[in-house]
Amino acid sequence: MKNLYFILVFLIGVAVNAQTSSTEVGVTEGQLTVSLSGAANYTIPIKVPPGINGVVPQLNLSYNSQSGNGAAGYGWNIGGISTITRIPSTRFHNGNAGTITYTISDNYALDGQRLLVKNGQQSLYGRNGTVYETENYSNVKVTSYGVASSNRDIGPEFFVAEYPDGSKAYYGYERGNNSNSRGAIHYAITYWENAQGLRISYSYFPHYNNALNIASIKYGARNDGTAPNEINFIYTNKFKQEIQIVAGLQVRDDLLLSSITTKSSGVGFRNYVLSYDRSSLGYERLTAITEKTGDNAKSLNPTVFSYAENQTAYTPSMELTHTGLNKFTTEGIAQTLSGDFDGDGENELLLRKNGITLGEIADDYSVQEVSSTGLLSLGLPTEEFPRGVINVLDKDLKIPKNQRFYSLNVSNSETDYRYKIFNYNPDSKKVVLDYERIFHSGATVALRGENQNTGGLFTGDFDGDNLTDVIRVHNEVNGVSQVEFFNFDRRVTSNWVTNIGSLDIGVKTFNLVPNVSNGLAVITGSSTLEQGDINGDGKMDLILFRGAPYNDIKGYTLIEGKLAEIISWKQDLPGDLGSTFFQQHTANINTTIAGTGIQRFPIVIGDYNGDGKSDILLVALKKVLIATAGKYFIEEFLPGSFPALVYPYTVSFMAVDSNNDGKSDIVRLEPKRTEYKEKYTTQEMYQSGGKWYVRNVQAYRYNYDYGIKIDSYYRPGVNAASWNSFGFDKMLQTYTKDTDPSNDNAFNFMLLADVKKKNPLKTALALIGAPENTGNARISVFSCANYVSDQHLLSSITLGNGVKENITYSALKNGNGVYEAGSAQLYPNLSIQYSPEFKVVSQIDYPNNGPSKKEFKYYGAMLNVEGLGFLGFQATMRTNKYSAESSIISTVSKNNFLLRGANVENYSVEGMVLPSAETPASFISQSKFRYNRPEEALQPK
């Protein structure tokens, strides 16, 4: 079974335009199938002129519901063009996850199959004369030749693939031709030739934008003779010309296939004309393909494609889904955590109530208590409030379906660190201590966000094993901070803490004499640390920002247990990046500096172009730095309408995909508070002549309105200049007392950005706040009212003769009637419980000539987290095409994920069965496969 690589993208579908009718007999051939990963595949073979001895190119237009934007619209590509491509390293294959580097250290894949050195000497990879085989056995011998550049060691000049029948295929071979078959990323097929010298030659458009686009194919001659048969590919420009940045190289995907023409000896043979519409986000979708004669005089009725309903006028707006008081106290709401603690694929909240309890966001978006006991009785004192969500192995060394959370207690003058890992058991509805680790250190360290910006604790997967690590940055000494790595892998029983290097964070200076313009202290050389995956290798990186006079941004990643600098970028930054020094020390110095008046310099990490890498928003500069995985950022500036930061800097920011288009949006949260006085008449007592009287007087009642302003800035086009926005601006609560004027907002904290209750595709933003004069917390849920759904999913196919097939999809959610999740498996294999973005075909309907259908069910989706990727399903079930009058026959295929998803058993039975069921004693047919060694499972049957 081949490795399955897929990109999950969410787009909305549109209606198909009416097509003209033709009197020609016949239809354009095509076949709808369902892949091993559950994708809908539709393939249209391209008819070409006959060649000598049947040697012709095998071409098609193919749709895959789990793929992205292609040469023929969303999900559509040209099939039959073989390519060798640079691919990144993985933890499984290379010992460390990385990106491609355009050097000799890169790896390669032939049509998605990783190339492995046949003799096992990895040092020879990419060298002249090295022989490779595909990772999944294929009887193909691949050899690399030459060097691509005499100036740099960037890899081979070309590859040759040899097949058992004596034929050969040359990739990236540009000697004596103008094929344009070699680019920075691709070695495309230049020509294929059989043992008799019959050749098929391929040429491509020049790589002006580093994209690979086939231009023509010629065949029908021996060796380099003049070929009479020719296939030409004609393109137009895409409406949305997106730029993908691959390891520092900008690839502009700007060509859209409009037609394919074929001819023999100059005479037209067959033409194919493609028609498109556009989704609301500007992506083309193939709506029809019309097959014509070579002279375009006659044509068949087109094959028509329909998609999900299109949002033709995309006008997003923000709506308030729910707001209301809850029974949870406001104590510690700034530390409230959210995560999938019970493994149901939805977020829960950890809130304070007689200790700590688990709160579930119900269908009406209120918070309901689900745990039966607080944590105080389980040994979690108040000072050990949970600090973060963590992904660790369970006691059986399996990746559990639910997330854990951890607390941290620092003792012995802040040199000993006790981590406690807690687990919520949904059966007992109790939170229990899973395990703990104590780390001893002789150095004092500040907890991030408590004593300083640079330094502290950073939580994430820094080594690429898909488990949570903690990196601890020590307080700086002479501008240098030592960095330690905490390993929470339960398989590691000693040396849990290792030194991984140091960071030159610079020396901060401050002048206690206030700046005359704003009364604030003058600070220079401050620095701050953030984290994100800036090179796109799947690991978390540290990002260091150093203010003036250093003025730079540096990125660091963990390679072979040590921090390595991967980017250094000059950027003018203020000397004060938001230091909290004076907030801690103003009480002890004799100045008029207000501790709350220190200017903040917000830095927001998000994936603003949707390419899987972490980009940087510098709010005060209205600038976005797009990560390239190279040695530079691409600077983009936000429109002038983006609000400037204004003292006292109460606005907060968050990166979240609020409209579900696959890119981070910039969410700006601004608290609102107004006060106004209301005149009314009241009575008062007054004394005159020794007597008391009552009189009416005018008085004023002061009211305080609290509200929220949320703006979401999204990027509909390629350029940052086209950023649009939508939002919510409303006063929501009124109070007649203001006991704490410094707390000017009833919606204090942006808590989480993934509340998906009634619709898994609809992203909601939850805010937790403290209403005035109450001891209870308020949760308010906001969401985009007009969001993007699955508009790229092909929903129906109608042939020229009216025969129709309808396709229904389902998300992977355990227990939804289509998918059953398997049990947890030993690391590094992960059992997928819930993945709303991953859509599989659940049913195909055939409405013509008596309604009938096929049904599909799936069991145990498995993912290898060390680099093998999606291993497939442990079992699938598909029925025959049946109707109300016919019997159902179910065919179950069982696969072994320990053998890379190899098929081990198939059987057919009458009736509807679940793929997870045991093989019955009686069946219509059965076949089993056994392997002496795991490698045999990768060989063809």
N, C-alpha and C positions, 0 to 999 in steps of 0.2 A: 504494500500500500504506500502510495506516495505521501510525503509530508504535505500537509495542507496549510497553506499560508493565506490568510484572509484579512481584509481591512473592513472594519465595520463602520459604516458612514450612514448618517440619518438624513434623508431627504424626502420631499413630498412629491406625489405623482400628479399627472395632469391628464385631461381628457384627450382622446384621439380625434383628429379632424376627419370628417367624412371623406371617403375615397371614391374616385370615379370608378365606374364599372367597365370591365373589358369583356369582349365576346370570345377571347382566346380560350382554348381548352387547356386545362392543367393548372397546377398550383406550384408555388415555390416550395421546394422540399425543406423540411425542418423537423427537428426532433426535440421534444421536451423530456428531460430526465431529472432525477434527483440524485445529487452527489452523495458520497459517503459522509460528508459533513452536513448534509441536510439542505444544501443550496439548490435553488432552482437553476437548472442549466438548459438553455435553448441554443441549438446549433443549426446554422443554415450553411450547408456546403456550397461553395462557389464552383459553378460549372466552368471548366476551362477547355480550350482546344485540345484534342488528343495529341499525345507525343509519340516518339519512337519507342516501340516495344512497351507501351503503356507507362513510360516515365513522364509523370506530370506532377506538379506541386499539389499537395493536399491542403487546400485553403478553406476557411470558413469564417463566418461571423458568429461569434459566440457570446452568450449572456450568462453571467454568474451573479446571482442575487447577493452574494457575500463579498463582491469586489467593489472597487471604487470607480472613479471617473476614468473612462477609457477613450480609445481613439474613435469609437463610434457611439459616444454618449455614455451616460452613467451605467456601469455594469457591462458595457459592450466593448469587445475588443476583436482584433483581427487574429484568428487562430492559424497556426501552421508556420509561424515565423520563429525559428529556433534561435536562442540567444544564450550566451554565457555571460554572467553578470557578477560583478563584485558584490560580496555579501559580508556582513560584519562577523566578528568572532563571537563565540558563545562560551558560557561557562562549561557546558558539556563537552564541546569539541576542542576548545582551546585553553580551558582552565580559567578564563576570565572573559567577561562580557565586554565588548568594545564596539566601536564604529569602524566603518571603512575609512582608510587613510590615504588612498591612492598611492600606496607604496607596495613594496614587495611583501609586506606582512599581511596583505589582504587575502581573503579567501574567495572562492569562486563557486558558482553553481551553474549547472547546465539545465535550463528549463525548470528551475526550482529545485533540482537535485544537487545537494552539496557534493563537490568534487573532493575526494580523499586521495592522498598520495598512495599509489598502489603498493609500494615497498615499505610504506610506513615511516619514511624519513622526512619528518615535517620540515626540516631545514632546507629541503630541496623544493619546497612549495613555491610555485611561480617561476622556477628557474628553467633555463633552456634544456629541453630533452626530458623533463620530468613527466612521468606517466601517472595518470589518475584513473580512478573508477568512481562511479556514482555511489552515493551512500546506500541507496536502495539498488540492489544488483540489477544491471540492465544489459550486460554483454557488450557494453560500449567502452572502448579504450580511447581515452583522451590524453593528448600530449601537448604541452606548452613549448613554444619555440621563440627564440630570440629575446630581445629586450625592446620595450616600447619606446624608450628614450635613451639616447647616449649621454644625456646630462644628468638624469635622475634615475634612481633604481625604483621604477614605478610598476614593474610587472612585465609579463611577456609581451612580445609583439603580436602573436596570434596563437590560436589553438587549432588542433586537428582532431576530429572525432572519427574513429574507425569502427566499422560495423562488421559482424560476422560474415555478411554476404559479399565482402570486398569493397563496399562503397565507403566513401570518405566525405566528411563535411568540414569545410574550412571556416573558421570564425575570426573576424577582425583582420582578415588577410587583405591588405591593400597594396601589395606589390604589383605594379603594372596595371592597376585598374583604378577607377574613381568610384568605388562602391560606397564609400563613407560608412563602412561597416564597423569601424572601431571608434569608440568614444571614450570619454573619461570613465564611464561606468560600465558600458556594454561592449562586448565582443559579439556582434550580430553575425549570423551566418552569411558568408560571402558567396559560397557556392557549394552545392552537393554534386558529387560525381560518382557514378557506379563503376564497376570493374571494367566495363566496356567503354568508358569515357563519356557516356551520355551525361550532360551537365544541366543543372538548374542554377541560374545565377540570380543574385538578389542585389539590388541597389537601394540606397536610402538617401533621404534629403540631408544636406549638410547640417552638422550639429551646431547651428548658430545658437540655439537655446539649450544645448546639452540634452535635448530630447531625441528619442529614437523613433523615426517615422518611415515606414517602408514606402518607397517610391515606385518601384517596378520589379517585375520578375520576368526573366527570359529563359526559354528552354526550347529543346527540339534540335540540338546540334551536339556534336562531339567536341569535347575539350573546349577551346576558346573560339570555335567556329561561330559564324553568324547564326543566331537563333531566330527561327521564323515566328515562334509563338511568344506573345507578350501580354502581360497583365499590368495594367496601370492603376494607381490609386490616386484619386483626385480629392483634394482637401479644401475646406474653407476655414476661416478663423473661428475659434470658439468665442462665444460671448464673454465667458468668464475665463480669462487667461491667467490661471493660477501659477504661482511660482512655488515649487517645492525645493527646499534647500537640503541637499544630500551631502552630509559631511563637508560643508563649506562651499559646495558647488550649487549654483542656482540653476534649476531645471524649470524652464517655462513650458508648460503643457498648453500649447496654443492652437494646434491643428485638429480639425474635426473632419472625419471622413465623410465626403458627400456622395461619391460614386466609385464604382469599380468597373473598369472596361477591360475586355479581353478581345484579342484579335490574333489571327493567324495569317502570315504573309501579307500583312497590311489590311486584311479584310476583317471587319468586325464580326465577332462570334457571339458574345453575350455581354450585356451590361446590367449593372445593378445600381439603382438609384435609391438613396436613403433620405428619409424625411424625419424631421425632428420637431419637438416643441421644447419649451424651457420650463424648468421648475421655478418656483417662486424665488429661489436663491440664485437663479441664473445658470443652472447646469442643463445642458442639452440631454434629452432622452429620445432614443430612437422610437418613433411611433409607427413607421411603415417602411417596408423594403419592397421595391418594385423590380421585378425581373423583366428585362427587355431584350429584344433581338439586337444583333450587333449594329444594325443601322437605326435603331430606336423607332422603327416603323410600327412594331407590334409589341404588346406587353401583356403579361398576365395580371390578373387582379392582385393587388398588393397583399402581403401578409401584414396585418395590423396588430400593434401592441398597445395595451392599455396599462396604466399604472394607478397607484392610489390617487385619491382625489387631490387635485392641485390647489394650493392657496395662491391663486393668480395675483391677488393684490395683498402683498405681505405687509400688513400694518400692525406690528406687535404693540401691545399695551400691557401695563402692569395692573394686576387686580389683587385686591385683598381677599384671600380665600377664607380666612378665619381669624378672629381675634377674641380673646376672652380670658377671664381670670382662671387660674388653676389653683389647686390645693397645695402647691409646692411653694416653699418659702423662698424669698429673694436672696437669702444668705448664700454667698458663693456662686451666684449665677454667672459671674464672669468666667468661672472655671468649669462650667457645664460642658460635658463631653457628649458627642454623638457617635454612634457606630452601630454596626449590625451585631449586636451582642447575643441574639438568640438564633442567628443563622437563617432567618426567613427572607433575607434579601432586602430588608427595609431597616431604616435607621431607628434606633431607640436613644433615649436620653438618660444620662446619669445625673440625678438631681438630689439635692439635700432634702431630707425629711426624716427627722429622728436618726440622723446619720446620713446614709446615702442609699438611695433606692433607684430602681430602674423604672423609667417612664416610657410608655409606648404612645406614639402619635396615632390616635384612632382615626377611623374613616372620616369623622367630622373635624379632624385636625386638632381636637383637644388632646391634652396629655392625660393618660390614665396610668395609674400605678399597676405594675404587673408583678413585681417581686414581692415576696411575702415577708421579707425581713430586711432591715437596714444592715449596713456593714459594720456599725459600731460593735455589734455583738460578735462579729467575725474577726476581730483583732485589727480593725482599720481605724486608728484614732483620727481625730479631727485634723490634726496637723499633717496627716498623710492622705489628704484628699487626692483622688485619682488625677494623674497628670497627663495621661495620653492613652491613645488606643495603640495596641501592639499586635502584631501577627507573629505567633510563635508555634512551635510544635507542641502537640499534646503529649501526655505521658507515654503514649504508644508510638511516639515519633512520627505521627501523622499530621497533615495539615488540616486543622479542624475547620468545620463549616462556619463557625462563629468567631468573631473577633474577641480578643481579651483586652483588658486595660490594666494599667500598672500605677502603682503609687511609689513615691520615693521619700525616704526619710534620711536626712543627713545628720550625722552625729560626730562626736569626738572632734569638736572645733572644725566641722565641715570637711573632714578628711575621709570619713567612712560613709558609704552609700549603700543603703538597703533597698533593693527593688523587690516589690511584691507584685506578682502577676495574678490577677483575679479572673475568674471565669463564671459566667452566668449559666446556670443549668435550667433550661426552659421546662423540664419535666417537674423538678422540685420547686421551681420558681425561687431559687435561692442563689445568691452570689457566694462563691466559695474561693478560698485561696488555692491557686493552682500550684505555684512554687515560688521560691524567692532566691535571690542571689545577693551576696554582700561583696562589695568591691572596696578594697582598702587602698588608700592613696596618702602619700605624705604631703600633698599639695592642696592648698585651698582653692576651691573653684566656686564661681558664682553661678547660681541657677539663672538660666537665660530668661530675660525679661524681668528679673527681680533686682539685680544690682547693676547691670550694665548691658549694653547692646552687643558688643563684641565679646564673645565668650559664652559659656554656659553649655546647655545640653541640647543636642539635635537628634531627633528620632526619625528613622527611615531605613530603607534598604540601601545601604552604602556599598555592600560587597557583591550585590547581584544574585543573592541566593533566595530572594523572595521572602526572607524573614526579616523582622525588625531588628535593627541595631541601634545603639546609642553612641554618638560621638560627643566627647567632652572636651571643650576648649578651655584651657586654664587661663587664669588671669595673666595678663601680659607682664613680662619683666623686660625692661629696656626695649619695649616695642615688639617683643616676640612672645607668642603664646604656644605652649606645648599642647599637642593634641593626642588624645587617647581614644581607643576603640573598645567599646563594651560589646562582648559577644553573648547573645542570649540563646544561642543554639543549644538545646538540651543535650545534644550529642557531645558537646565539648564539656569536659569534666575538670579541666584545669586551664590556667593561663587565660582567664576570661578577659583580662585587660591587657592590651598591648599599646605601646607608643607607636603612632603612625607618622610622626613628623612634627613639624612646627609651622606656624603661620606668622609672617611678618606683617602685623597689623598696624605698625607705626606707633608713634608716641603722640598722645593727646596733650595739648596745652590749653590753658584757660586763663583768662584775665578777669579778675573779680570786679574791675572797674566797668560799669555798664556801658553798653553802646548808647550814645546820646540819642540815636534815632528811635530806638524802641525800648530802651531801659534794660536790655538783656545782656548777659555776660557774653564776651567774645571767646569762642571756642574754635580751635583749629586742630586738625589731625585726628578728628574722631573717626571711628570706623564702626561698621555693623556687618553682621553675618546673616545671610539667608541660605536657604537650601532649595534645590530644584534639579531637574535632570536637563542640564543645558547642552549636553552633547547627544542626547537621544539614545543612550546605550541601555536604558532601563534601570540604571542605578541612580541613586540620589547623589548629588554633588554639593559641595560647599561653595558659596558665592560670597566673596569678600568685597565690600565697598569701603574705600578709603577716601575720606574727605580732604579738602585742601589743607596743606600744599601737595599731598600725594596725588590726588585726582586720578584714581584708577579703579577698575573693577577686575578682579581676578577670580578664576574658577579653578576648583581643585576636585579631583576624583581619586578614588582608591584603586590602585593598581598593584597587585601582588603584595598587599598588606601595607603599602605606603602611600601617603598623599602625593599626588603628582599634579603640577600645574598644567592645565589644558588651555587656558586662555588668559591673556593680559591685555586689557583694553583701556586706553586713555579716555577719561570722561571727566569734564569739569563738574565738581561736586562741592557743595558748601562745606566749610570747615566743621560745622556742627550738623551731624546727620541724625540728630534727635537724641543726644545724650541725656541720660536721666541723672547725671551727677548732681546738678543743682537742686533737683527735686528731693534729693536725699540730704543735702548738706546746707540748704539755705537757712535752716533753723539755727545752725551753729556759726553763721558768719554774719557780720554786721553790715548788711547791704540792703538795698531796697528791691533787689531782684525778686520777682515773684516766681516761686518754684513751678507754678502751673503755666507760666508763660513761655517756657522753652519751646522754640519752634520745632515741629516735627518735620521729617523728610520722608514721606511715605514711599515705600518700595513694595510693589505688588508683583508677585511671581505668578505667571499663568501661561497657557499655551494659546497665544492670541491669533496665530495663523493655522492652528489645527494640524501641525505636522508631527506632534508627539514630543517636541522639545520644549523646555521651559524658557519663556521669554521674560523680559524685565520691563515693568512699567515704572518710570520715574515720574511720579504725579506732579511734583512741583515744576518740573521741566516740560511737562506735557509731551513726554517722549516715550516711545516704546522701542526697546532694543530687541530685535528679532534674532534669536539664537540660530547659528548656522552649523554647529558642530565642527566648525573650523576655528581659525585664529581671529575671527572678527565677528562683530554684530552688524546687522543692517538697521540703520536708524530710521524710524518712522515717527512723524510728529502728529499729534492729535489735532483735530480742528480747533480753530480759535474759540468756538463756542464751549469747549471744555472748560468748566469753571476753574478759576485760579484758587489756590489755597489762601484762606483769609484767617487772620488771627481771630479767635484763639485756637484755631485748628481742631475743631471738634468733629470734622467730617472724617469718616472712615471709609476704607475701600476694600474690595474683595474681587477676586477673579473667579467667575463662575459662568458656565454655559447656560445662560438663562433662557435662550430661545431654541436650544437643542439643535444647533447647526454644526456641532462638532468643533467649535472654536470657543475659547474663553472670552467672555464679555467682561467689561469693566463695570462693576456695580459700585455705585457711590451712595453712601448712606449719610444723610444729613439730618440731625435732630432738629426739631422745630418746637419753639415755645413762644407764646405771645401772652401778654397780660393786658387786660382792659378793665376799666372801672364802670360800674353800673350804678346810676343814681337811683335812690329810693328814699321814701319818707319813713321816718321812725320817730318814736317819742322819747323825750328825755325829761328828767326831773331837774327843776331849778328852784332856787331859793330866793325869795324876795320879801322884805319886811318881816323876816322871821318865820315866813310860811313857805311850804313846798308846793310847787305847781308842776303840772305836766304840759308840755308843749310839743308840737310837731316840728321836726327839723329835717333838713336834707342831709343825707349821708351817702357814702359810696361803698359798694361791694366790689371787691377785687376778684376777678376770675382769671384763671390760668389755663390756657389751651395747650395741650400737648399733641404733637403729631409727628409725622415722618415724611421725608422726601427721599425717594429712591429713584435713581437714574441708572439705567443700564445702557451702556454704550457698546454697540456691536458693529462688526466689520463685514458689511454685505459684499464688498468687492475686494479687489486685490490690494488697492492702495489705502493707506491709513487715512488719507484725506477724505475718503468716502464714509468714514465712521458716522453712523446714525445713532439715535438714542430714543428711548421710550422710558416712561417712569410712572411714579405714583407720588402725589403731593396732596396731603390732606391732614387736617386736624382731626384727631380721633377721640380725645378725651378732654373733659373740662373739670377743674377742681377749684374750690373756693379758698383753699389754703395752699401755701407754698412753704412747707417747713424746711426745705433744703434747696435754696435757689441755685446752688452749685450743681445739683442733679437736675439738669434742665430737659431731660428727655425720658419719656416713659417706654422707649424702645431702645435699650442700651446696647445690646450685643448682637452682632450678626453671628449666628451660632453655626449653622450648617447650610449646605446648598444642595441637598440631595434628598429632599422629602418627596417620595414618589408613591403616593398611596393609591388613588383611584386610577391613575393613568401612569404607567411606568415610564412613558416617554416625556412626561411633563415635569420639568425641573421646577422645584419650588424653593424659595428662600425663607427660612424660618428665623425670626428675630425673638430673642428673649429679653424681656425688660421688666422694670420695677415701677409699676404705677405709683403715683404720688399718694402718700398717706395710707398705704396698705402694706401688709407683710407678705403678700402673695406675689408670685411671678406671673407674668403675662406672656403668652406665646402668640405671635402673629405670623401668619404664613402668607407670603406674597408669591405670585407666579406670573409668568408671561401668558396673557390671555390668548394670544395667537401664535402658537409655537410651531416649530417644524416637526413633521412626523415622517414616516417612511415613504417619501415620494419616489424613491428610486426602485421600489420593489415592483417587479412585473406582476400584474394581477390577471391579465388575460391575453390570449393569443388567438387571433381569428384569421384563418387561412382565406385565400381568395375565393374558395367555394363555400364560405360561410361556416365551415366547421370550426368550433370554438373550444378552447380549454381555459378553465379558470383556476387560479392558484390561490391558496390560502396559506398564510404563514402563522407561526406562533413563536413567541419568545421562549427561551430556556428558563422555565420556572418550575421548580420541583412541585409535582402534584397538580399541574394544570390540565391533566388529561392527555397531554401530548408528550410530556417529558417527565421522567423519573430520574432523580439524581442517585448516583451510587453512593456507597459508604465511603468514608474517609480512607485514603490510601497512604501507604508509607511515602515519606518525602523521597524524591522530589516530584512526585505525581500528585496533582491536585484534582479532586472531584468537584466539578462545577455545579454549584447548587442553584445559582440564579444569575442570569445574564440577559437583561432585557434588550440589550443591543444586538445580541446574537439571534438572528431569525432563521428558523428552519421551516421547510415545507411541511404542513400538516395535512393538506388535502388537495387533490386535483379533481375538479368536476368536469364532466363531459355532457353538456346540456343537449347536444344534438341527438336526434333519432333515439329518444328514450333516455331520460336522465340516468347517468351512472357516475361512479366516482372511485378514486383510490384514496386510501388513508395511510398515514405514516405516523409512527411513534418511535420514540428514542429513549435510550436508557444509558446513564452513566457517562456523560461527557468528561473526557480526561485531558488534562493539560500538564505537560512537563515544564516545570518552571526553570530548568537549567539550560534551556536552549533548543530542545527538540520541538517545543511548541505544542500545537493541538494534536493529540494522538488519536482523536476520533471518539466514537461512541463504543461502549462495551457491547451494546446490542442495538439493533434497529429492527423495526417491523414495518412491512409494507404489504398492503392487500392487493389482490387482483382488482381489475376494473369490474365492479359489481353494481347491480341495480336492485330494485325492490323485488324483482322476480328471480334473481340469481343468487347463488351461494357465495359466501365470503370465504376466501382462502387466504390465510396469512402466511407470509414467508418471513422467518426470523433469521437474521445473520448475527452471529456472536463473534466478537473480536477480542483479542488479548492485547491490552495496552502495554504489558510487559514485553511484548514482541513487536513494538512500534505499531500497534493496532492491527496486526495481521489477523486475517479471517481464520477462525479455527472450527466453526461449525455453521451449517445452514440446514434448516428444515422447514417444511411446509405442512400446515395442518388446516383442517376445516374450522371456520368460525374466527372470531376476533380474539386475539390473544395479546398479552402484554410482552414486550421484548425482555422484561426482567424475569419472566416466568421460567421455571425449570423446564428442560426438554421433556415433552410428554412421552408416555410409553408407546403410544401409537401415533403415526404420522403418515402423511402422503409420501413424502420423500425426505431423505436426510443425507448429508455428506459431512465428513469430519476431516480435519487436517492436523497432522502431528509433525513436530519439528525436533530433530535431534539436538540442534543448537539454535540459539536465538538468531544467529546470522542467516539461517536458512529461511526464516520467516520473511526476510527482505528480498528473497529471490522470487521471480515470477513463477506462477503455477502452470 
